[in-house]
Amino acid sequence: MKKILFVCSKNGFRSPSAALLLKSLLKKHEIKGISVDSAGVSKNSKLTENDIKLLKDLSSTFKYDYVNRRRKKINEKLVKKSDKIIVFQTSHKEFIESTYPNSKNKVFLFNELIGLKDESKFSDMQHKPVKDHVKFVSIVKKLMEINLDKIIE
């Protein structure tokens, strides 16, 4: 089974959202044999009060419990198990590749994977309003639908 791991800062919104979107596309297209997970790179993965308030709003908007779900920090085991690791920021790619030498050739920037040069649409969502999070999900969903083959190859 092929394993795809999405990684963001705290595993609070971007990576779990991307994982959910990919899982739903795989189901929609009846593609089997791929598992999808998410994790964060942050050593301090504690959510602030502002994070919790925002995640509660997002939970209501997307009908998914962002607050009480178990968040994961990337580790050697996750890296080893993953066939493809998709990140949203260059700094995350650099962190993973320098921390986990066995990740070389496994880590891809989402924007580059789908043929975009600019990663700014996918930058950290912390301190941004709900409408920006909704826009993020909309953009990522559309790009995943168009580029599904590149994401799962």
KELUM-841616 format. One line per 2 residues: number of its first residue (from 1); their letters; for each residue x, y, z of N, C-alpha, C. Coordinates in steps of 0.001 Angstrom, whole numbers, plus 524288, in hexadecimal, padded with zeros to 5 digits. Layout:
<atoms>
NUM = A = X/Y/Z/X/Y/Z/X/Y/Z  ...
</atoms>
This chain:
<atoms>
1 = MK = 8034E/7FB5F/80000/80000/80000/80000/80378/804DB/80000  8024B/80885/7FC94/80529/80D77/7FC49/80342/81111/800A3
3 = KI = 806F6/813CB/80328/8059E/81748/8077C/80749/81CE1/80639  80373/82077/8068F/80462/825FD/805A3/8038C/828E5/80AC4
5 = LF = 80753/82C28/80C2E/80719/82F29/81105/80735/834FC/80FBE  8034B/837DA/8119E/8033A/83D8C/81126/80569/83FD3/8162F
7 = VC = 808BB/843D7/815B2/80B32/84629/81A4C/80AAB/84C19/81A19  8092B/84E54/81E98/80911/85401/81F3A/80BBA/85553/82466
9 = SK = 80ABB/859E0/8268A/80D6F/85B87/82B4E/80BBF/85875/83021  806C5/858F5/8319C/804DD/8569C/83678/8012D/851FA/835A2
11 = NG = 80041/85083/830BF/7FC6D/84C74/82F8F/7F711/84E0E/831A5  7F619/8532D/83155/7F125/85534/8333B/7ED12/855EA/82EFF
13 = FR = 7EEB1/857DA/82A58/7EAD3/858EE/8264C/7EC84/85741/820D2  7F0E8/85951/81EE1/7F243/85858/81963/7F305/85299/81827
15 = SP = 7F65E/84FE7/81B09/7F766/84A6C/819B6/7F2B1/846E4/81AAD  7EFC5/8477F/81F01/7EB2B/84421/81F83/7E701/8454E/81B5E
17 = SA = 7E686/84A41/819D1/7E2C0/84BA9/815B9/7E44F/8492C/8108C  7E950/84993/80F35/7EB32/8473C/80A55/7EA72/84153/80A67
19 = AL = 7EB85/83EE1/80EDC/7EACD/83933/80F48/7E50E/837BB/80E84  7E194/83AB1/810F9/7DBF1/839AA/8104B/7DA41/83A61/80AA1
21 = LL = 7DC2A/83E7F/80820/7DAC4/83F73/802AB/7DCB1/83B04/7FF2C  7E187/8394F/7FFF9/7E39A/83510/7FCB9/7E0A3/83002/7FDBA
23 = KS = 7DF7B/82EDB/8029E/7DC71/82A20/803D1/7D72D/82A40/8010E  7D4A2/82EC2/8010B/7CF7C/82F15/7FE85/7CFF9/82E7D/7F897
25 = LL = 7D41F/8308B/7F642/7D4EF/82FE0/7F09D/7D61E/82A2D/7EF41  7D937/827A0/7F283/7DA64/82219/7F18E/7D565/81ED9/7F1BD
27 = KK = 7D214/82012/7F586/7CD11/81D4C/7F5FE/7C996/81E74/7F147  7C937/8236D/7EFCC/7C5F5/8250B/7EB65/7C796/82247/7E65C
29 = HE = 7CCAD/821BF/7E587/7CEB4/81F50/7E0C2/7CFAE/81972/7E161  7CE17/81762/7E5DF/7CE9F/811CB/7E70D/7D43C/80FE2/7E661
31 = IK = 7D7EB/8130B/7E854/7DD76/811A8/7E823/7DEE3/80F17/7ED50  7E0D7/80A65/7ECF5/7E239/80768/7F1A8/7E82B/806D4/7F1F6
33 = GI = 7EA05/80506/7F671/7EF91/803F3/7F713/7F2DD/808A3/7F8A3  7F055/80CC9/7FA62/7F328/8116E/7FC29/7F10A/812FF/8017F
35 = SV = 7F48D/8138D/80543/7F2E8/81597/80A59/7F4FE/81B23/80AE2  7F216/81E5C/80DA7/7F360/823EC/80E20/7F34D/82567/813E4
37 = DS = 7F73C/82861/81581/7F79C/82A0E/81AF3/7F9B3/82FA6/81B11  7FA0D/831DB/81FB8/7FC1B/83729/82049/7FF37/8379D/82559
39 = AG = 802C5/83B78/82574/805FB/83C76/82A10/807D4/84220/829E5  80A52/843C3/82E28/80C82/84908/82E81/81247/848CE/82FD4
41 = VS = 8151D/84CFC/82EAF/81AB9/84D27/82FD0/81BF9/84FC7/834FE  8184E/852B3/83723/8195E/855FA/83BA7/81A97/852D8/8408E
43 = KN = 81EC3/8547C/84332/82009/8521A/8483C/81BF2/853B5/84C46  81A34/85893/84BE3/8162E/85A86/84F63/810F1/85A12/84C99
45 = SK = 80E97/85596/84D01/809B0/854C8/84A31/804EE/8560A/84D94  805E8/858B6/851F1/80173/85A59/8552D/7FE52/85E81/85253
47 = LT = 7F941/85DED/8529E/7F5DA/861C9/8502C/7F50C/86664/853E5  7F54A/86B19/851D0/7F43D/86FBF/854ED/7EE52/87068/85568
49 = EN = 7ECA2/873F7/858C0/7E706/87522/85937/7E4D2/87702/85409  7E7DD/87A32/85145/7E61E/87C0B/84C20/7E5A0/87781/84845
51 = DI = 7E966/873DD/8486D/7E91F/86F38/84514/7E40C/86C3D/8461B  7E2E2/86B64/84B16/7DE41/86857/84C90/7D947/86B12/84AD0
53 = KL = 7D904/8702C/84B89/7D460/87314/849D5/7D3A8/8728E/843EC  7D7DE/87354/84108/7D7A6/872DF/83B59/7D620/86D55/839B9
55 = LK = 7D885/86968/83C1D/7D757/863FE/83AB0/7D1B0/8628D/83BF5  7CF85/864E1/84014/7C9F9/86404/84146/7C695/86641/83CEB
57 = DL = 7C7EF/86AF7/83B24/7C510/86D58/836C8/7C58D/86A01/831DA  7CA4D/8682A/830DA/7CB2A/864E7/82C37/7C85D/85FB0/82CAD
59 = SS = 7C83A/85D8A/83157/7C576/8589A/83232/7BFBE/8592E/830BE  7BD86/85D91/83237/7B81B/85EAC/830F0/7B76F/85F69/82B0B
61 = TF = 7BB02/86243/828AA/7BAB2/8635E/8230C/7BB3A/85E6A/81FC6  7BF12/85B18/82121/7C041/85682/81DE6/7BDF4/8515F/81FED
63 = KY = 7BB2F/8519B/8244D/7B8C2/84CE6/82689/7BCDB/8489F/82791  7C148/84A4D/829B6/7C58C/846C1/82B11/7C7F3/848C7/83021
65 = DY = 7C90C/84551/833C4/7CAFC/846F9/838DE/7D0E1/847F6/838C5  7D254/84CC3/83777/7D7D2/84E43/83773/7D9FB/84ED7/83CF8
67 = VN = 7D6AC/84FC1/840CA/7D876/850DB/84617/7DA04/84BE2/848FE  7D6B2/847F2/848E6/7D795/8434E/84C20/7DA4C/83ED0/84957
69 = RR = 7DB81/83F72/8446A/7DE3D/83B46/8419C/7E3CD/83AD6/843AD  7E5F9/83641/84345/7EB48/8355B/8452F/7EF39/83773/84133
71 = RK = 7F217/83B70/842BA/7F606/83DB1/83F49/7FB2B/83ABD/83FF3  7FE16/83A45/83BAE/80304/83760/83BD2/8078A/83AE4/83A53
73 = KI = 80BFC/839C4/83CA6/810DA/83C55/83B19/813D9/83874/837B9  81636/83A6B/8338F/81936/836F6/83023/81D9C/83467/8333B
75 = NE = 81EB1/82F8A/831EF/822D5/82CAA/83495/8253F/828BF/830C2  82953/82645/83272/82C34/82290/82F1F/828A7/81E42/82CFC
77 = KL = 82544/81C48/8304D/821BD/81804/82EA9/81E0B/819D0/82A44  81BB4/81E68/82ADE/8183B/82074/826C9/81B2C/8215C/821AC
79 = VK = 81FE3/82379/82217/8230A/82470/81D6A/82451/81F4F/81AB7  825EE/81B82/81DB5/82777/81669/81B8C/822DA/813BA/818D5
81 = KS = 81E37/81410/81B3B/81984/8118C/81915/81768/81448/8143B  818AC/81942/8138B/81659/81C60/80F58/81948/81BC0/80A32
83 = DK = 81646/81B30/805FE/81891/81B06/800C6/81920/82085/7FE8D  8159D/823F7/8001E/815B4/82959/7FE40/8140B/82CDB/802C5
85 = II = 81723/830F3/803B0/815FB/834C4/807C2/81517/839FD/80508  81075/83C29/805C2/80F06/8410A/8031D/80EA5/84564/80728
87 = VF = 811A0/84992/80641/811CA/84E00/809DC/80FE9/852E7/80704  80EB9/856F0/80A08/80CB4/85BCA/807CF/810A2/86045/807F5
89 = QT = 81504/85F88/80AA8/818E2/863AA/80B29/81E5A/86174/80A69  821B7/86488/807EC/8272A/862F6/80718/829D0/861C8/80C48
91 = SH = 828A9/864E3/81044/82B2C/8640A/81560/829DD/85EA3/81794  82533/85CB3/8168A/823C6/8577B/81869/826C1/85347/81571
93 = KE = 8274A/8540B/8105C/82A4F/85050/80D34/82FF2/85019/80F25  8323D/854AE/80FF3/837A6/854F4/811CD/83844/85273/8172A
95 = FI = 83483/85373/81AA6/834B6/85128/81FE1/83488/84B31/81F96  830D8/84921/81CA0/8303C/84374/81C4E/83516/840EE/819EC
97 = ES = 836FA/8432A/815A0/83B86/840DA/81301/8407D/84129/8164E  84107/84544/81971/845B2/845A7/81CBB/8453E/8425C/821B2
99 = TY = 8407B/841A3/82397/83FAC/83E9D/82861/83F62/838C2/82759  83D39/83751/822E7/83C71/831D1/8218D/83F12/830A6/81C50
101 = PN = 84413/82F23/81C6B/846F1/82E3D/8178D/84453/82A46/813E4  84154/826A2/81613/83EAD/822BF/812BE/839E5/82503/80FF3
103 = SK = 838F9/82A1B/810A4/8347E/82C94/80E04/835EC/82EB8/808A8  83AEB/82EBC/80756/83CA2/830DD/80247/83999/82E30/7FDE4
105 = NK = 83804/83140/7FA18/834FC/82F69/7F58D/82F6D/82DCF/7F6D9  82DB3/82ED7/7FBB0/82854/82DA3/7FD4A/82532/83299/7FE56
107 = VF = 827D1/836FA/7FF3B/82539/83BBD/800FD/8245C/83F69/7FC58  81F72/84117/7FBC5/81DF5/8446B/7F769/81ADB/8491D/7F955
109 = LF = 81C00/84DA5/7F725/818BE/85238/7F820/813B7/85198/7F505  80F4B/85279/7F779/80A40/851DF/7F4DB/80A13/8550B/7EFD1
111 = NE = 80BBA/859F9/7F019/80B5B/85D51/7EB76/80EBE/85B4E/7E6FC  81373/85968/7E821/816D4/85760/7E3FD/814C0/85246/7E1C3
113 = LI = 81293/84F1E/7E51A/8106C/84A16/7E372/80C2C/84ACA/7DF58  8092F/84EFA/7DFE2/804E5/84FE5/7DC2D/8063B/853F3/7D807
115 = GL = 80B32/8559B/7D7E4/80CF1/85910/7D3B4/80C6E/85EE6/7D4A1  80BF2/86089/7D98D/80BB7/8661E/7DAC9/810EB/867DF/7DD1B
117 = KD = 8129F/86C99/7DBC3/81792/86E91/7DDDA/816E6/8710D/7E335  81278/87379/7E429/8119F/87690/7E8E2/80F17/8734C/7ED30
119 = ES = 811A1/87318/7F1B5/80F7A/8702B/7F61E/80C56/8739B/7F9DD  80C03/878B3/7F8D4/80999/87C53/7FC8E/803CF/87B34/7FD93
121 = KF = 80110/878EA/7F9CB/7FB89/87794/7FAA5/7FADC/8737A/7FEEC  7FF1C/870BB/80028/7FED9/86C59/803C9/801E7/86D58/808C6
123 = SD = 80356/87247/809BA/80681/87395/80E4D/80360/872EE/8135F  80618/873A2/817A5/803D4/872C4/81CD0/7FEA6/875B0/81D6F
125 = MQ = 7FAC7/87314/81F77/7F585/87544/81FFE/7F48D/87797/82568  7F855/8770D/828EB/7F796/878FC/82E39/7F678/87ED4/82E2B
127 = HK = 7F2E1/88072/83161/7F140/885EB/83209/7EE33/8880B/82D56  7ECA7/884A3/829C5/7E982/8865D/82555/7E3CA/8852E/8266F
129 = PV = 7E037/8884C/82441/7DAA2/88777/8254F/7D88C/88287/822A3  7D3F5/880E8/8246C/7D177/87C31/82260/7D0E8/87C7B/81C76
131 = KD = 7CF9E/8810A/81A5D/7CED1/88180/814AD/7D3C3/87FFF/811AA  7D85F/88119/813CC/7DD45/87F8E/8113D/7DE09/879A7/81172
133 = HV = 7DC51/87743/815AD/7DCA1/8718F/81620/7D8F1/86EF9/81234  7D457/8712D/811A3/7D08D/86F24/80DD8/7D2CD/86F9B/80854
135 = KF = 7D551/873FB/80739/7D7C2/874CF/8021F/7DC25/870D2/8013F  7DF46/86FCD/8054A/7E371/86BEA/804EC/7E140/8669D/80352
137 = VS = 7DD2B/864F0/8060C/7DAD2/85FD9/804E4/7D8B9/85FB9/7FF4F  7D638/863DC/7FDB6/7D410/86422/7F86D/7D858/863BA/7F44A
139 = IV = 7DC8E/86695/7F50E/7E0EF/86678/7F155/7E376/86115/7F135  7E496/85EED/7F5C6/7E72B/859D0/7F608/7E3B4/85597/7F3A4
141 = KK = 7DEAD/855CC/7F4C3/7DB11/851EA/7F291/7DB11/85228/7EC92  7DAA1/856D6/7EA80/7DA88/8577D/7E4CB/7DFA5/8558E/7E25D
143 = LM = 7E40B/85702/7E4B9/7E91A/85561/7E2A7/7E9F4/84F82/7E327  7E80D/84D33/7E75A/7E874/8477F/7E7EA/7E534/844B5/7E3C7
145 = EI = 7E081/846B2/7E2C5/7DD29/8443F/7DED5/7DFC1/84454/7D977  7E22E/848B1/7D825/7E4B9/84946/7D30A/7E9BA/84609/7D2B5
147 = NL = 7EC87/84591/7D703/7F1BE/8432D/7D70D/7F1FB/83E1C/7DA30  7EDB6/83B5F/7DAB3/7ED8F/836A8/7DDEB/7F1D5/832C8/7DC67
149 = DK = 7F28D/83203/7D755/7F680/82E3C/7D58C/7FC02/82FB1/7D767  7FD50/834B4/7D77A/80282/8366F/7D941/8031A/835A8/7DF1B
151 = II = 7FEE8/83649/7E1EB/7FF23/835CD/7E79B/7FFBF/8301D/7E941  7FD2F/82C96/7E69C/7FD56/8271E/7E851/8016F/823C7/7E588
153 = E = 80403/825F0/7E17A/807DB/822AC/7DEAB/80C9A/8217C/7E1F2
</atoms>
